[in-house]
Amino acid sequence: QVQLVESGGGLVQAGDSLRLSCVASGRTDSTKAMGWFRRAPGKEHEFVAGIAWSGGRTNYGDSVKGRFAISRDNYKNAIYLQMNSLQPEDTAVYYCAADRDSGYPSMVPDIYDYWGQGTQVTASS
């Protein structure tokens, strides 16, 4: 089992920045890729960004390209999401997820095996 704990969410003004963190514990040696998803009220999970644990290949959702950046720290078993130029449409609960099989930062939620509890991000206009 892998446990994931997110932090760093909050309330900001449009145009501000936030940095989310996700720390993994437990059987982290089985982790092949990790990602960030978000879910706004009444909507499905939306892929935000992902990163491969080996090699660091990244993948981004179209709505955040150029504004968000994902990074990892293998020694700390952590990933980060730097979010710049936040807009009201970025408001959602942000979830960290871990994949133990594919090694590619997939955009499909069902690929991921472990999920954190989520952290709320609210950007007001």
Disulfide bonds with the S-S distance in Angstrom:
Cys22-Cys96 2.03
